[in-house]
Amino acid sequence: MKRHLSFLKEVHQARLNGSSRSSSTVRACVASLVFVLLAISCGPPPQGQYYIPETALAAAERTTTTTQSSQSQTNLPESATIQLEKLPYLRNAFKERVRVSSRGGLDDFHAMTRRQIQHSAVVANCSFDILKAFIAKGWAPIVMIEFQGRTPEILPMSQYNNQLGEVYLENPSNLNKRRLTYTDFEASWSRISRKKCILITPRKLSELDVRKALGDYLPEAAFQEISVQSR
């Protein structure tokens, strides 16, 4: 800084003494000095701070939003149907009339069908979307349901249709179908079945098998609470 002040004094003295230097040269020197002083006063640019264009920020936000929405997205088809007549291992469980108390419900059914079927799994803490995913997978979830105040019945779900807002339950022994609106079904199923269902399949299902199947149709958060008891 002292050096710059000395230089300014020399320029000023030269002008007073009628120096022969041209005025243009003096102006150039002064301009150069001003530039140097400004550079010194401002200092070096701060480290680690970079300008990010607004368009880049907007793109990053869009990417984050897309990722979050895809993680919460369901891949359930609008409708799905299972042809129960093609599932002999399921029909075996309904060859005789199912007689269970509403108190024991699906757990009693699971125990009583041990002689007729080999592989059965009780899935607890289900949601309606989980039942739909099982149907889409080709596994008919068996539920306990009450039709218009009658004695509760245990039947497999064979079809759902989002456009109609209806679900179909079917007796595999006579293929007699019953249907309920989504609203009526969920109200009865959550109360009578306590959000449980039973899966009867050709081979034993582990909890990992069930979770993998659900992962094809639902985000992981949708079935985190399920538990599976299989034989």
Disulfide bonds with the S-S distance in Angstrom:
none
